[in-house]
Amino acid sequence: MERKWWTLIAVSVATFMLLLDITVVNVALPSIRKDLNASFTDLQWVFDAYTLTLAALVLTAGSLADRLGRRRTFAAGLAIFSLASLLCAVAPNPTFLNLARAVQGVGGAVMFAVSLALVAQEFAAGRERGMAMGMYGATIGVAVAVGPLIGGALTDSLGWESIFYLNVPIGAAAMVVTYLKLRESRDPNATHVDWAGVATFSISLFLLVLALVRGNAEGWGSALIVSLFVGSAVLMVAFIVVEQVVSEPMLPLGLFRRRAFTGVQLAAFAVSSSLFALFLYLTLYLQNYLGLSPFQAGVRYLPITVLSFVVAPIAGVLLSRVQARVMLSIGLAAIGLGLLLMSGIEASSDWTTLLGGFLIAGAGVGLINPVIADVAVSVVPKENSGMAAGINDTFRQVGIAVGIAVWGAILIGSGTDKIRELTAGTPSATGSHPRELAEAASSGNLGQVLATVAPQSRQAVSDAAREGFLSGLNTVLMLGALLSFAGAALALWLVREHEIEREAVEPEPEPAPRAS
């Protein structure tokens, strides 16, 4: 078998492992909360600890790969991710788990940064690369499709720890293929890593997410939260200054003068910060509100994941026939419409209320994933493909990290207001009680909080807390839809086909003149 196919297999297996881990963890969260006695904030950090380190380091990983060798760096990422997965499996408390998830993010950053660059170096731009990206997108679809089912089945039968053990053999197999079959490559002009950029960017992002996660509890006008926001803004300004003065910035700001480059980053951010970030809260609804088991919740996700899987390879074929901006815009608009349809949840609703939105959003995800992957590495010279892939993955992971934090803050804030309104005139409407009820209803910990409420008021308070959760969930689903629509408009406006590297079409040879 040709080397390029081995490369695609190795990258696809690694991507499968990364995405499987995300979707598997999604349905296991309520079980993790129960076993480790985790709070609502702890559950947010199970995701954000991973996505923060991934987002903060993926650009650095891309730069290191261009210098040290992409195959070597990719293998190191596989090793780190597999070891961190083992640590997650043996975590005795939420803090240990989230620290291990942060280490997973380091390994994930390396793998994400290098994966698309490895594919791009083996497949020629145009139809061949489009086909490879279609298969890559199909891998994403499979991981998303089977992840909730595998996660649910493993959590129900073997416990949530098994979802992390699963990564160890998959990672080992991918490392064997990487060392035996992949070609080493690097950027001969690369010299050093932008550590000042890494420090200012990662700390700024961490402070931002920390402020968003703690804002409801500490008070949005408190000295702590205001200081965190100010510190994040100052460091982000410092990051922009650093990127303009260093000789080899980790994020060359000049690339954003190319409209297609900017457009594809915004498209990646839009889908990640809307649908992907909202999966956490949809899972909490399915399991904590509707009372479904992890496996039952995984089955309910099948419509959205199967559509994503089916549409992704079709999108790969269409890449050489349909303008990228059209496909991006249609896909993001479909995701927005899907989220809008999901947002009408009522107390009497069943999971089928989400079905129409799942189907439309799933088709949208399948349509845009291969397009984003292809355009991300096709709008820059091939020697910068590692950096380009890293930038795109940064926007994806920043979208998820910030999205989870923002939607969580809005969900709890909206839920708190609704609970305070419904319990007006009772002790449950005073002080921090409404927020505690909102967090308990969201995390599945409502029973413990209700035990402190007077028996005669318990049912009314329970109903108010559940109604508050639905109010917050509907709000964030609607806002997520608006964000997707905005992303669709920006992609249509910014992405231009002439800025994307495409396969040159060979002219037909002229027929030889006939002998007279």
Secondary structure, 3 states (H helix, E strand, C coil): CCHHHHHHHHHHHHHHHHHHHHHHHHHHHHHHHHHHCCCHHHHHHHHHHHHHHHHHHHHHHHHHHHHHCHHHHHHHHHHHHHHHHHHHHCCCCHHHHHHHHHHHHHHHHHHHHHHHHHHHHHCCCCHHHHHHHHHHHHHHHHHHHHHHHHHHHHHHHCCCCHHHHCHHHHHHHHHHHHHHHCCCCCCCCCCCCCHHHHHHHHHHHHHHHHHHHHHHHHCCCCHHHHHHHHHHHHHHHHHHHHHHHCCCCCCCHHHHHCHHHHHHHHHHHHHHHHHHHHHHHHHHHHHHHCCCCHHHHHHHCHHHHHHHHHHHHHHHHHCCCCCHHHHHHHHHHHHHHHHHHHCCCCCCCCHHHHHHHHHHHHHHHHHHHHHHHHHHHHCCCHHHHHHHHHHHHHHHHHHHHHHHHHHHHHHHHHHHHHHHHHCCCCHHHCCCHHHHHHHHHHHCCHHHHHCCCCHHHHHHHHHHHHHHHHHHHHHHHHHHHHHHHHHHHHHHHHCCHHHCCCCCCCCCCCCCCCCC
